[in-house]
Amino acid sequence: MKKHLLFVQLLAVTLSAISCKKNTDHNSNTNIPEKNVVKGKVTDTQGRPLKGVSILIDNTIIYNSYISGTTGDDGTYKVELITGAWQAYASMKVPYNGKTYTIDLHPDNNSGFGGDGAVRNFSWKLTGAKAEPMTGVYGGIILVDKHGIGDIYDTENIEFTLTPVGNLIDGTAGQVIKRSLGASGSDLEHKLYDLPMGRYTVSAVYHGAAGSQPIKLRDRINNTNGAFASSLQLNFEPSTSEGYNMAMIEWEG
Protein backbone atom coordinates (compact mmCIF):
# COMPACT_ATOMS: atom_id res chain seq x y z
CA MET A 1 0.00 0.00 0.00
CA LYS A 2 2.85 2.36 0.89
CA LYS A 3 4.63 1.50 -2.39
CA HIS A 4 1.45 2.23 -4.35
CA LEU A 5 1.02 5.61 -2.61
CA LEU A 6 4.66 6.52 -3.27
CA PHE A 7 4.24 5.62 -6.97
CA VAL A 8 1.14 7.87 -7.26
CA GLN A 9 2.98 10.76 -5.59
CA LEU A 10 5.99 10.39 -7.91
CA LEU A 11 3.70 10.23 -10.95
CA ALA A 12 1.93 13.43 -9.87
CA VAL A 13 5.25 15.24 -9.41
CA THR A 14 6.45 14.06 -12.84
CA LEU A 15 3.28 15.17 -14.61
CA SER A 16 3.43 18.52 -12.83
CA ALA A 17 7.03 19.02 -13.98
CA ILE A 18 6.12 18.12 -17.57
CA SER A 19 3.18 20.54 -17.47
CA CYS A 20 5.37 23.38 -16.18
CA LYS A 21 7.95 22.71 -18.87
CA LYS A 22 5.30 22.81 -21.59
CA ASN A 23 3.97 26.14 -20.33
CA THR A 24 7.48 27.56 -20.20
CA ASP A 25 8.23 26.34 -23.71
CA HIS A 26 4.96 27.78 -25.03
CA ASN A 27 5.67 31.20 -23.55
CA SER A 28 9.22 31.27 -24.85
CA ASN A 29 8.05 30.34 -28.37
CA THR A 30 6.22 33.66 -28.69
CA ASN A 31 9.64 35.28 -29.13
CA ILE A 32 11.13 32.62 -31.37
CA PRO A 33 10.82 33.26 -35.14
CA GLU A 34 8.88 30.77 -37.26
CA LYS A 35 9.74 30.09 -40.88
CA ASN A 36 7.58 32.14 -43.28
CA VAL A 37 5.84 33.91 -40.39
CA VAL A 38 6.12 37.32 -38.75
CA LYS A 39 4.45 37.70 -35.37
CA GLY A 40 4.51 39.85 -32.29
CA LYS A 41 2.58 41.84 -29.72
CA VAL A 42 1.44 45.46 -29.65
CA THR A 43 1.11 47.41 -26.39
CA ASP A 44 0.06 50.89 -25.33
CA THR A 45 2.10 53.45 -23.39
CA GLN A 46 1.36 51.55 -20.16
CA GLY A 47 2.33 48.15 -21.53
CA ARG A 48 -1.26 46.94 -22.00
CA PRO A 49 -2.22 44.94 -25.14
CA LEU A 50 -3.79 46.88 -27.99
CA LYS A 51 -6.59 45.28 -30.01
CA GLY A 52 -7.37 46.11 -33.64
CA VAL A 53 -4.00 47.61 -34.56
CA SER A 54 -3.26 47.50 -38.29
CA ILE A 55 -0.12 45.53 -39.17
CA LEU A 56 1.46 46.12 -42.58
CA ILE A 57 4.20 43.82 -43.83
CA ASP A 58 5.70 45.70 -46.75
CA ASN A 59 7.66 44.05 -49.55
CA THR A 60 10.86 46.09 -49.84
CA ILE A 61 11.64 44.85 -53.37
CA ILE A 62 8.30 44.95 -55.19
CA TYR A 63 6.66 48.39 -55.12
CA ASN A 64 3.21 48.64 -53.52
CA SER A 65 3.18 44.99 -52.55
CA TYR A 66 2.32 44.12 -48.98
CA ILE A 67 0.53 41.76 -46.61
CA SER A 68 -1.67 43.07 -43.83
CA GLY A 69 -2.96 41.82 -40.50
CA THR A 70 -4.65 42.97 -37.29
CA THR A 71 -3.98 42.38 -33.62
CA GLY A 72 -6.42 40.30 -31.60
CA ASP A 73 -7.88 40.81 -28.14
CA ASP A 74 -4.55 39.98 -26.50
CA GLY A 75 -2.63 42.44 -28.69
CA THR A 76 -0.86 39.72 -30.69
CA TYR A 77 -0.73 39.13 -34.43
CA LYS A 78 0.63 36.51 -36.79
CA VAL A 79 1.07 37.01 -40.54
CA GLU A 80 2.17 34.31 -42.97
CA LEU A 81 4.84 35.31 -45.44
CA ILE A 82 5.81 34.33 -48.95
CA THR A 83 9.33 34.46 -50.33
CA GLY A 84 10.72 38.00 -50.34
CA ALA A 85 12.25 40.78 -48.30
CA TRP A 86 9.96 42.45 -45.78
CA GLN A 87 9.60 45.35 -43.36
CA ALA A 88 6.98 45.46 -40.60
CA TYR A 89 4.92 48.52 -39.63
CA ALA A 90 2.04 49.08 -37.22
CA SER A 91 -0.47 51.92 -36.94
CA MET A 92 -3.86 52.58 -35.39
CA LYS A 93 -6.75 55.03 -35.49
CA VAL A 94 -7.38 56.79 -32.18
CA PRO A 95 -10.52 58.90 -31.52
CA TYR A 96 -9.80 61.87 -29.26
CA ASN A 97 -11.88 64.99 -28.53
CA GLY A 98 -14.08 64.50 -31.57
CA LYS A 99 -11.24 63.87 -34.04
CA THR A 100 -9.61 60.66 -35.27
CA TYR A 101 -5.83 60.50 -35.35
CA THR A 102 -3.50 58.07 -37.12
CA ILE A 103 -0.78 56.91 -34.74
CA ASP A 104 2.36 55.08 -35.87
CA LEU A 105 3.71 52.54 -33.39
CA HIS A 106 7.33 51.89 -32.46
CA PRO A 107 9.01 48.55 -33.33
CA ASP A 108 11.39 46.86 -30.92
CA ASN A 109 13.43 45.87 -33.98
CA ASN A 110 13.32 47.93 -37.18
CA SER A 111 15.47 45.67 -39.37
CA GLY A 112 14.04 43.91 -42.40
CA PHE A 113 13.56 40.14 -42.66
CA GLY A 114 12.99 37.34 -45.14
CA GLY A 115 11.46 33.89 -45.32
CA ASP A 116 13.08 32.71 -42.10
CA GLY A 117 10.46 34.75 -40.29
CA ALA A 118 10.71 37.31 -37.53
CA VAL A 119 9.27 38.60 -34.27
CA ARG A 120 8.37 42.28 -34.31
CA ASN A 121 6.73 43.77 -31.23
CA PHE A 122 5.34 47.32 -31.28
CA SER A 123 4.56 49.89 -28.60
CA TRP A 124 2.84 53.27 -28.47
CA LYS A 125 5.23 56.14 -27.78
CA LEU A 126 3.98 59.68 -27.20
CA THR A 127 7.29 61.29 -28.20
CA GLY A 128 10.64 60.45 -29.74
CA ALA A 129 12.10 59.88 -33.19
CA LYS A 130 10.33 57.33 -35.36
CA ALA A 131 12.30 54.20 -36.18
CA GLU A 132 13.88 54.08 -39.64
CA PRO A 133 12.90 53.76 -42.42
CA MET A 134 10.12 56.04 -41.13
CA THR A 135 10.95 59.70 -40.58
CA GLY A 136 9.70 62.34 -38.17
CA VAL A 137 8.60 62.01 -34.55
CA TYR A 138 5.78 60.34 -32.65
CA GLY A 139 4.79 63.57 -30.91
CA GLY A 140 2.77 66.45 -32.30
CA ILE A 141 4.28 69.56 -33.88
CA ILE A 142 3.13 73.17 -33.50
CA LEU A 143 4.12 75.52 -36.30
CA VAL A 144 4.62 79.08 -35.04
CA ASP A 145 4.61 82.18 -37.26
CA LYS A 146 4.87 85.89 -36.59
CA HIS A 147 1.97 88.11 -37.59
CA GLY A 148 2.69 91.70 -38.55
CA ILE A 149 5.77 93.81 -38.02
CA GLY A 150 7.35 94.20 -34.59
CA ASP A 151 10.64 94.72 -32.86
CA ILE A 152 11.09 91.13 -31.62
CA TYR A 153 13.50 89.19 -33.81
CA ASP A 154 15.22 86.92 -31.30
CA THR A 155 12.27 84.54 -31.33
CA GLU A 156 14.23 81.88 -29.45
CA ASN A 157 13.62 84.04 -26.36
CA ILE A 158 9.85 83.52 -26.60
CA GLU A 159 8.88 80.86 -24.07
CA PHE A 160 5.64 78.95 -24.60
CA THR A 161 3.73 77.29 -21.77
CA LEU A 162 1.42 74.40 -22.63
CA THR A 163 -0.98 73.34 -19.88
CA PRO A 164 -2.91 70.09 -20.49
CA VAL A 165 -6.72 70.27 -20.64
CA GLY A 166 -7.87 66.79 -19.62
CA ASN A 167 -5.90 63.63 -20.31
CA LEU A 168 -3.52 63.11 -23.22
CA ILE A 169 -4.49 61.06 -26.27
CA ASP A 170 -3.41 57.81 -24.58
CA GLY A 171 -5.61 58.50 -21.55
CA THR A 172 -2.76 59.39 -19.18
CA ALA A 173 -2.37 62.67 -17.31
CA GLY A 174 -0.17 65.24 -19.03
CA GLN A 175 2.28 67.69 -17.52
CA VAL A 176 2.85 71.40 -18.02
CA ILE A 177 5.41 71.91 -20.78
CA LYS A 178 7.62 74.97 -21.22
CA ARG A 179 9.28 75.15 -24.60
CA SER A 180 11.04 77.79 -26.73
CA LEU A 181 11.52 78.05 -30.46
CA GLY A 182 14.83 77.11 -32.03
CA ALA A 183 17.51 79.66 -32.85
CA SER A 184 17.15 81.83 -35.95
CA GLY A 185 18.12 79.88 -39.07
CA SER A 186 17.70 76.46 -37.42
CA ASP A 187 15.21 73.77 -38.43
CA LEU A 188 13.21 74.51 -35.28
CA GLU A 189 13.06 78.29 -35.72
CA HIS A 190 9.30 78.10 -36.28
CA LYS A 191 8.45 74.86 -34.46
CA LEU A 192 7.53 73.52 -31.07
CA TYR A 193 8.62 69.97 -31.78
CA ASP A 194 7.68 66.47 -30.62
CA LEU A 195 5.01 67.26 -28.03
CA PRO A 196 2.80 64.62 -26.37
CA MET A 197 -0.49 64.68 -28.25
CA GLY A 198 -3.25 66.28 -26.23
CA ARG A 199 -5.39 69.38 -25.79
CA TYR A 200 -3.52 72.33 -24.30
CA THR A 201 -4.00 75.88 -23.12
CA VAL A 202 -1.10 77.79 -24.65
CA SER A 203 0.42 81.10 -23.53
CA ALA A 204 3.74 82.80 -24.31
CA VAL A 205 6.18 85.27 -22.76
CA TYR A 206 9.07 87.09 -24.40
CA HIS A 207 12.16 87.32 -22.20
CA GLY A 208 14.10 90.26 -23.63
CA ALA A 209 16.94 92.46 -22.43
CA ALA A 210 14.45 95.00 -21.08
CA GLY A 211 12.49 92.37 -19.17
CA SER A 212 9.64 89.96 -19.83
CA GLN A 213 6.40 90.71 -21.62
CA PRO A 214 3.39 88.54 -22.54
CA ILE A 215 2.86 87.66 -26.18
CA LYS A 216 -0.61 87.42 -27.71
CA LEU A 217 -1.50 84.35 -29.77
CA ARG A 218 -4.06 83.15 -32.33
CA ASP A 219 -4.99 79.71 -33.68
CA ARG A 220 -4.01 79.87 -37.36
CA ILE A 221 -6.22 76.93 -38.38
CA ASN A 222 -9.47 77.43 -36.48
CA ASN A 223 -9.38 81.18 -35.81
CA THR A 224 -7.56 82.67 -38.77
CA ASN A 225 -9.34 86.04 -38.67
CA GLY A 226 -10.06 86.15 -34.96
CA ALA A 227 -8.56 88.37 -32.31
CA PHE A 228 -5.21 87.68 -30.67
CA ALA A 229 -5.43 86.71 -26.99
CA SER A 230 -3.14 86.16 -24.02
CA SER A 231 -3.87 82.42 -24.23
CA LEU A 232 -5.71 79.95 -26.42
CA GLN A 233 -6.94 76.38 -26.26
CA LEU A 234 -5.23 74.32 -28.92
CA ASN A 235 -5.95 70.94 -30.52
CA PHE A 236 -3.64 69.07 -32.85
CA GLU A 237 -5.21 68.40 -36.23
CA PRO A 238 -5.16 64.87 -37.70
CA SER A 239 -4.30 66.32 -41.12
CA THR A 240 -3.13 69.76 -42.28
CA SER A 241 -1.58 71.25 -45.41
CA GLU A 242 1.80 70.89 -43.67
CA GLY A 243 1.45 67.33 -42.38
CA TYR A 244 -0.27 65.10 -39.86
CA ASN A 245 -0.90 65.60 -36.12
CA MET A 246 0.03 69.27 -36.22
CA ALA A 247 -1.24 72.62 -34.97
CA MET A 248 -0.48 76.17 -36.15
CA ILE A 249 -0.40 79.37 -34.16
CA GLU A 250 0.51 82.99 -34.84
CA TRP A 251 1.98 85.45 -32.37
CA GLU A 252 1.43 89.18 -32.64
CA GLY A 253 4.66 90.99 -33.41
Residue pairs with C-beta under 8 A, 6 or more apart in sequence:
30 39
30 41
30 76
30 119
31 119
32 119
33 113
33 116
33 117
33 118
33 119
34 117
35 115
35 116
35 117
36 80
36 81
36 82
36 115
36 117
37 78
37 79
37 80
37 81
37 117
38 57
38 78
38 79
38 81
38 86
38 88
38 113
38 117
38 118
38 119
38 120
39 76
39 77
39 78
39 79
39 117
39 119
39 120
40 76
40 77
40 88
40 108
40 119
40 120
40 121
40 122
41 49
41 71
41 74
41 75
41 76
41 77
41 121
41 122
42 49
42 50
42 53
42 55
42 71
42 75
42 76
42 77
42 90
42 105
42 121
42 122
42 123
43 49
43 50
43 75
43 121
43 122
43 123
43 124
44 50
44 123
44 124
44 170
45 123
45 124
45 125
45 126
45 170
45 172
46 170
46 172
47 123
48 75
49 71
49 73
49 74
49 75
49 76
50 71
50 75
50 92
50 124
51 71
51 72
51 73
51 74
51 75
52 70
52 71
52 92
53 70
53 71
53 75
53 77
53 90
53 91
53 92
53 105
53 122
54 68
54 69
54 70
54 90
54 91
54 92
55 68
55 69
55 70
55 71
55 77
55 79
55 88
55 89
55 90
56 66
56 67
56 68
56 88
56 89
56 90
56 91
57 66
57 67
57 68
57 69
57 79
57 81
57 86
57 87
57 88
57 89
58 65
58 66
58 86
58 87
58 88
58 89
59 65
59 66
59 67
59 84
59 85
59 86
60 84
60 85
60 86
60 87
60 112
61 84
61 85
62 84
67 79
67 80
67 81
67 82
68 79
69 77
69 78
69 79
70 77
71 77
81 115
81 117
82 115
83 114
83 115
84 114
84 115
85 112
85 113
85 114
86 112
86 113
86 114
86 118
87 112
87 113
87 133
88 107
88 113
88 118
88 120
89 104
89 107
89 134
90 104
90 105
90 107
90 122
91 102
91 103
91 104
91 105
92 102
92 103
92 105
93 100
93 101
93 102
93 103
94 100
94 101
94 102
94 103
94 169
95 101
96 169
96 197
97 166
97 199
97 235
99 235
99 237
99 238
100 238
101 169
101 197
101 236
101 238
101 245
102 238
102 244
102 245
103 124
103 138
103 169
104 130
104 134
104 138
105 122
105 123
105 124
105 125
106 122
106 123
106 124
106 125
106 128
106 130
106 131
106 138
107 120
107 121
107 122
107 131
108 120
108 121
108 122
108 123
109 118
109 119
109 120
109 121
110 131
110 132
110 133
113 120
124 170
125 138
126 138
126 139
126 168
126 169
126 170
126 196
126 197
127 137
127 138
127 139
127 194
127 195
127 196
128 137
128 138
128 139
128 194
129 136
129 137
129 138
130 136
130 137
130 138
136 243
137 193
137 194
138 194
139 193
139 194
139 195
139 196
139 197
140 194
140 195
140 196
140 197
140 236
140 245
140 246
140 247
141 191
141 192
141 193
141 194
141 195
141 243
141 245
141 246
141 247
142 160
142 191
142 192
142 195
142 202
142 234
142 246
142 247
142 248
142 249
143 190
143 191
143 220
143 242
143 246
143 247
143 248
143 249
144 155
144 160
144 181
144 190
144 191
144 192
144 248
144 249
144 250
144 251
145 190
145 220
145 248
145 249
145 250
145 251
146 152
146 155
146 250
146 251
146 253
147 218
147 228
147 250
147 251
147 252
147 253
148 252
148 253
149 253
150 252
150 253
151 253
152 158
152 206
152 208
152 253
153 184
154 184
154 208
155 181
155 184
155 189
156 180
156 181
156 182
156 183
156 184
156 189
157 180
157 206
157 207
157 208
158 180
158 181
158 204
158 205
158 206
158 207
158 215
158 251
159 178
159 179
159 180
159 204
159 205
159 206
159 207
160 178
160 179
160 180
160 181
160 192
160 202
160 203
160 204
161 176
161 177
161 178
161 202
161 203
161 204
161 205
162 176
162 177
162 178
162 179
162 192
162 195
162 200
162 201
162 202
162 234
163 176
163 200
163 201
163 202
163 203
164 173
164 174
164 175
164 176
164 198
164 199
164 200
165 198
165 199
165 200
165 201
165 233
166 198
166 199
167 173
167 174
167 198
168 174
168 196
168 197
168 198
169 196
169 197
169 198
170 197
174 196
174 198
174 200
177 195
177 196
177 200
179 192
179 195
181 188
181 189
181 190
181 191
181 192
182 188
182 189
182 191
182 193
183 189
197 236
197 245
198 236
199 233
199 234
199 235
200 233
200 234
201 231
201 232
201 233
201 234
202 217
202 231
202 232
202 233
202 234
202 249
203 214
203 217
203 230
203 231
204 214
204 215
204 217
204 251
205 212
205 213
205 214
205 215
206 212
206 213
206 214
206 215
214 230
215 251
215 252
216 228
216 229
216 230
216 251
216 252
217 228
217 229
217 230
217 231
217 232
217 249
217 250
217 251
217 252
218 224
218 226
218 227
218 228
218 229
218 232
218 249
218 250
218 251
218 252
219 226
219 232
219 234
219 247
219 248
219 249
220 248
220 249
220 250
221 237
221 240
221 247
221 248
222 235
223 232
228 250
228 251
228 252
232 249
234 247
234 249
235 247
236 245
236 246
236 247
237 245
237 246
237 247
238 244
238 245
240 246
240 248
242 248
